[in-house]
C-alpha cells in the first residue's frame, strides 16, 4: 500500500519514521505529518479520522529453551513468575497503556517486571537474551530473532489494532488519495 501511495505520479513523498504514539498524535495535530500509522491503545482519544487497517492477534515471545517453548498455545496462568518485558506507560500521568504488554494482568497474578523497552524489536532482543517473556503482535513472528519462539496465547483472545490516521480538516488531494487507499485496503480484506 505504501508503494502505491509513493508511486502515483502526484509527487507524493513517503517518509517512514517511528515516533511513539503521543508524538504521532501531536505531529498530526500540528501538521508536521499528514498521515500516521499506530497501534491503538486503550485511552487514545476517539477520532473519526482513524481507519482500522488490521486487528492483529497477540502472541507470546519466549526464549527457545523456555519450559513453555514447545507448546503451540500457552495459558496465561502459566506465565506466573515470569519476567514481563513490556513497553512502559507512554508518559507520566497518561492513561495510555500497551494492550500487548500485560501477561501478568491477564493471568491474574502480580507482574514481575523486567527491563522496560520502547519498541517491539527491543523486546524481542531481550527475550532472545533470556531476560523475560513478552506479548507482541503476530506480525513480529516475521522478525527472525535468534533464540526466540512465538507460541499463541491459549486463553486470552488478545488482539491489537493497527490504525491509519490523518489530520482533521485535511484539504490536500494527495492525503485524501492516501486515505482512499487505506479505505480500499480495509474493504479488500472485509469478509464477504
C-alpha positions as a Python dict, from the first residue, in 0.01 Angstrom:
ca = {
    (1, 'X'): (0, 0, 0),
    (2, 'X'): (280, 245, 85),
    (3, 'X'): (442, 173, -251),
    (4, 'X'): (120, 260, -434),
    (5, 'X'): (98, 586, -237),
    (6, 'X'): (451, 685, -337),
    (7, 'X'): (419, 568, -698),
    (8, 'X'): (109, 758, -804),
    (9, 'X'): (258, 1032, -1021),
    (10, 'X'): (139, 1305, -784),
    (11, 'X'): (482, 1396, -646),
    (12, 'X'): (393, 1244, -312),
    (13, 'X'): (681, 1179, -75),
    (14, 'X'): (652, 889, 167),
    (15, 'X'): (880, 910, 470),
    (16, 'X'): (874, 645, 736),
    (17, 'X'): (952, 739, 1096),
    (18, 'X'): (876, 553, 1417),
    (19, 'X'): (771, 803, 1683),
    (20, 'X'): (579, 690, 1988),
    (21, 'X'): (202, 734, 1987),
    (22, 'X'): (182, 1070, 2170),
    (23, 'X'): (446, 1216, 1936),
    (24, 'X'): (249, 1095, 1633),
    (25, 'X'): (-75, 1241, 1766),
    (26, 'X'): (98, 1574, 1833),
    (27, 'X'): (261, 1571, 1487),
    (28, 'X'): (-77, 1511, 1325),
    (29, 'X'): (-237, 1792, 1527),
    (30, 'X'): (46, 2036, 1448),
    (31, 'X'): (63, 1948, 1077),
    (32, 'X'): (416, 1809, 1094),
    (33, 'X'): (287, 1483, 942),
    (34, 'X'): (-19, 1423, 726),
    (35, 'X'): (-85, 1055, 795),
    (36, 'X'): (26, 832, 1081),
    (37, 'X'): (12, 458, 1147),
    (38, 'X'): (-4, 344, 1506),
    (39, 'X'): (-106, 69, 1743),
    (40, 'X'): (-426, 194, 1905),
    (41, 'X'): (-423, 172, 2283),
    (42, 'X'): (-694, 199, 2546),
    (43, 'X'): (-714, 564, 2644),
    (44, 'X'): (-639, 703, 2297),
    (45, 'X'): (-898, 969, 2217),
    (46, 'X'): (-1178, 855, 1987),
    (47, 'X'): (-1102, 1001, 1647),
    (48, 'X'): (-1317, 986, 1334),
    (49, 'X'): (-1004, 1022, 1120),
    (50, 'X'): (-876, 680, 1229),
    (51, 'X'): (-915, 386, 992),
    (52, 'X'): (-862, 42, 1147),
    (53, 'X'): (-637, -136, 898),
    (54, 'X'): (-580, -456, 1087),
    (55, 'X'): (-690, -624, 1408),
    (56, 'X'): (-385, -838, 1478),
    (57, 'X'): (-358, -1140, 1708),
    (58, 'X'): (-121, -1105, 2003),
    (59, 'X'): (131, -1388, 2052),
    (60, 'X'): (399, -1471, 2307),
    (61, 'X'): (771, -1429, 2259),
    (62, 'X'): (963, -1685, 2466),
    (63, 'X'): (1330, -1784, 2481),
    (64, 'X'): (1366, -2104, 2271),
    (65, 'X'): (1482, -2309, 2572),
    (66, 'X'): (1199, -2185, 2797),
    (67, 'X'): (991, -2451, 2975),
    (68, 'X'): (683, -2342, 2772),
    (69, 'X'): (857, -2305, 2435),
    (70, 'X'): (737, -2642, 2299),
    (71, 'X'): (369, -2558, 2347),
    (72, 'X'): (173, -2430, 2048),
    (73, 'X'): (-55, -2228, 2278),
    (74, 'X'): (34, -2116, 2632),
    (75, 'X'): (-231, -2046, 2902),
    (76, 'X'): (-169, -1705, 3062),
    (77, 'X'): (-172, -1862, 3411),
    (78, 'X'): (148, -2048, 3312),
    (79, 'X'): (327, -1712, 3293),
    (80, 'X'): (310, -1663, 3671),
    (81, 'X'): (656, -1570, 3798),
    (82, 'X'): (794, -1488, 3453),
    (83, 'X'): (978, -1162, 3397),
    (84, 'X'): (747, -945, 3187),
    (85, 'X'): (918, -735, 2918),
    (86, 'X'): (681, -455, 2828),
    (87, 'X'): (661, -109, 2690),
    (88, 'X'): (608, 134, 2978),
    (89, 'X'): (330, 390, 3007),
    (90, 'X'): (386, 637, 2729),
    (91, 'X'): (401, 941, 2951),
    (92, 'X'): (385, 1001, 3319),
    (93, 'X'): (23, 1071, 3408),
    (94, 'X'): (-123, 936, 3085),
    (95, 'X'): (-392, 667, 3075),
    (96, 'X'): (-246, 513, 2761),
    (97, 'X'): (-135, 155, 2820),
    (98, 'X'): (7, -108, 2594),
    (99, 'X'): (-252, -383, 2540),
    (100, 'X'): (15, -630, 2429),
    (101, 'X'): (232, -594, 2736),
    (102, 'X'): (25, -727, 3023),
    (103, 'X'): (68, -1106, 3063),
    (104, 'X'): (54, -1093, 3443),
    (105, 'X'): (-272, -897, 3444),
    (106, 'X'): (-423, -1148, 3201),
    (107, 'X'): (-314, -1442, 3413),
    (108, 'X'): (-449, -1284, 3732),
    (109, 'X'): (-121, -1250, 3920),
    (110, 'X'): (109, -961, 4013),
    (111, 'X'): (359, -863, 3743),
    (112, 'X'): (728, -932, 3775),
    (113, 'X'): (867, -659, 3554),
    (114, 'X'): (1186, -696, 3356),
    (115, 'X'): (1361, -413, 3174),
    (116, 'X'): (1113, -167, 3013),
    (117, 'X'): (1154, -119, 2637),
    (118, 'X'): (1039, 142, 2386),
    (119, 'X'): (967, -87, 2092),
    (120, 'X'): (888, -442, 1992),
    (121, 'X'): (1231, -514, 1841),
    (122, 'X'): (1396, -427, 2172),
    (123, 'X'): (1152, -662, 2346),
    (124, 'X'): (1244, -943, 2105),
    (125, 'X'): (1613, -880, 2165),
    (126, 'X'): (1568, -909, 2542),
    (127, 'X'): (1359, -1225, 2504),
    (128, 'X'): (1635, -1371, 2285),
    (129, 'X'): (1880, -1289, 2563),
    (130, 'X'): (1663, -1488, 2808),
    (131, 'X'): (1574, -1177, 3009),
    (132, 'X'): (1199, -1236, 3012),
    (133, 'X'): (887, -1302, 2805),
    (134, 'X'): (672, -1061, 2605),
    (135, 'X'): (338, -1037, 2428),
    (136, 'X'): (371, -896, 2077),
    (137, 'X'): (167, -851, 1758),
    (138, 'X'): (165, -1167, 1547),
    (139, 'X'): (344, -990, 1259),
    (140, 'X'): (658, -983, 1475),
    (141, 'X'): (691, -1356, 1404),
    (142, 'X'): (839, -1241, 1071),
    (143, 'X'): (1135, -1090, 1255),
    (144, 'X'): (1365, -1389, 1289),
    (145, 'X'): (1535, -1318, 1620),
    (146, 'X'): (1774, -1599, 1714),
    (147, 'X'): (1667, -1784, 2027),
    (148, 'X'): (1301, -1671, 2022),
    (149, 'X'): (984, -1876, 1961),
    (150, 'X'): (628, -1742, 1929),
    (151, 'X'): (351, -1966, 2063),
    (152, 'X'): (-7, -1841, 2069),
    (153, 'X'): (-182, -1729, 2387),
    (154, 'X'): (-427, -2010, 2468),
    (155, 'X'): (-697, -1838, 2669),
    (156, 'X'): (-689, -1465, 2618),
    (157, 'X'): (-802, -1397, 2260),
    (158, 'X'): (-596, -1078, 2256),
    (159, 'X'): (-574, -853, 1954),
    (160, 'X'): (-410, -518, 1889),
    (161, 'X'): (-545, -277, 1626),
    (162, 'X'): (-323, -105, 1371),
    (163, 'X'): (-481, 221, 1253),
    (164, 'X'): (-408, 485, 994),
    (165, 'X'): (-489, 844, 1093),
    (166, 'X'): (-496, 1176, 913),
    (167, 'X'): (-517, 1536, 1025),
    (168, 'X'): (-860, 1680, 1087),
    (169, 'X'): (-987, 1920, 821),
    (170, 'X'): (-728, 1792, 574),
    (171, 'X'): (-755, 1958, 231),
    (172, 'X'): (-458, 1806, 46),
    (173, 'X'): (-565, 1594, -254),
    (174, 'X'): (-260, 1370, -201),
    (175, 'X'): (-360, 1297, 159),
    (176, 'X'): (-718, 1229, 52),
    (177, 'X'): (-579, 981, -204),
    (178, 'X'): (-384, 803, 71),
    (179, 'X'): (-698, 787, 286),
    (180, 'X'): (-894, 640, -9),
    (181, 'X'): (-619, 378, -48),
    (182, 'X'): (-647, 297, 324),
    (183, 'X'): (-1024, 255, 299),
    (184, 'X'): (-983, 40, -14),
    (185, 'X'): (-729, -181, 165),
    (186, 'X'): (-975, -232, 452),
    (187, 'X'): (-1262, -305, 211),
    (188, 'X'): (-1048, -561, 23),
    (189, 'X'): (-988, -750, 349),
    (190, 'X'): (-1351, -745, 463),
    (191, 'X'): (-1516, -1089, 471),
    (192, 'X'): (-1780, -1139, 202),
}
